[in-house]
Structure formats: C-alpha cells, structure tokens
C-alpha cells in the first residue's frame, strides 16, 4: 500500500515539474508566477519522498535544493 502511494506521488511530481516547465517554455505561465513556483515546490517535495524511498539519495539532494529554490522564490514573490 505504501509503495503504491510513493509511486503515485512520484508520477504526480513528474507531471507537476515537467508540466510547469512546458507551460513556461511555451509562454503560458511565467517563471515568476506563484503557480509555477508552487508546482515546483509540491513536485520537489513529492520527489524527495519518492527518491528517499528508492534510496536515490543524489536525486533526493537535488530535490531538496529544488524545494529551497521554490520556497525562496515564493517568499520573494510575497514581498511588495
């Protein structure tokens, strides 16, 4: 049961991150938009869970950095 959950959030993470990248690349969403950064934040968190479960620690570290960048960008977006 837990394995299915971890695999599901891994696929959701892929859709969120690649989807946000595609929308940005085709000019449908800005990299400075809240939605772009939220997709990266949630996708990164989901990938951390998935990669740690699979003991893919280098990928987990990349996603920790990914999440830190997304959080930093969201904080910057909130400042007037």
VENJO-V662608 format. One record per residue. N is the residue number from 0. SS is DSSP state (h for helix, s for strand, l for the rest). PHI is phi in whole degrees, 0 to 359 (999 if undefined). D_LAST is the distance of its C-alpha to the last C-alpha in Angstrom with 2 decimals. Layout:
<<N	SS	PHI	D_LAST> <N	SS	PHI	D_LAST>>
This chain:
<<0	l	999	44.66> <1	h	297	42.00> <2	h	298	42.67> <3	h	297	42.03> <4	h	300	38.68> <5	h	296	37.67> <6	h	293	38.87> <7	h	297	37.10> <8	h	290	33.67> <9	h	296	34.47> <10	h	291	35.07> <11	h	297	31.95> <12	h	301	29.96> <13	h	300	31.71> <14	h	296	30.93> <15	h	297	27.21> <16	h	288	26.73> <17	h	291	29.18> <18	h	297	28.07> <19	h	297	24.40> <20	h	297	25.72> <21	h	296	28.09> <22	h	299	25.59> <23	h	292	23.35> <24	h	297	26.47> <25	l	262	27.64> <26	l	73	24.43> <27	l	271	23.99> <28	l	212	20.67> <29	l	274	18.02> <30	l	294	17.67> <31	l	264	13.88> <32	l	277	14.31> <33	h	300	14.00> <34	h	293	17.77> <35	h	298	18.80> <36	h	291	17.28> <37	h	295	18.72> <38	h	298	22.04> <39	h	291	22.09> <40	h	296	21.25> <41	h	295	23.96> <42	h	300	26.33> <43	h	296	26.04> <44	h	298	26.76> <45	h	297	29.66> <46	h	293	31.00> <47	h	300	30.97> <48	h	301	33.19> <49	h	295	35.40> <50	h	287	35.87> <51	h	294	36.58> <52	h	304	39.10> <53	l	271	40.78> <54	l	58	40.64> <55	l	264	38.79> <56	h	295	37.00> <57	h	300	35.87> <58	h	292	34.06> <59	h	298	32.62> <60	h	297	31.18> <61	h	303	29.63> <62	h	286	27.99> <63	h	298	26.72> <64	h	297	24.97> <65	h	304	23.78> <66	h	293	22.24> <67	h	299	20.60> <68	h	297	19.02> <69	h	297	17.83> <70	h	297	16.40> <71	h	300	14.63> <72	h	295	13.21> <73	h	295	12.13> <74	h	296	10.40> <75	h	297	8.60> <76	h	295	7.75> <77	h	283	6.39> <78	l	286	3.82> <79	l	289	0.00>>
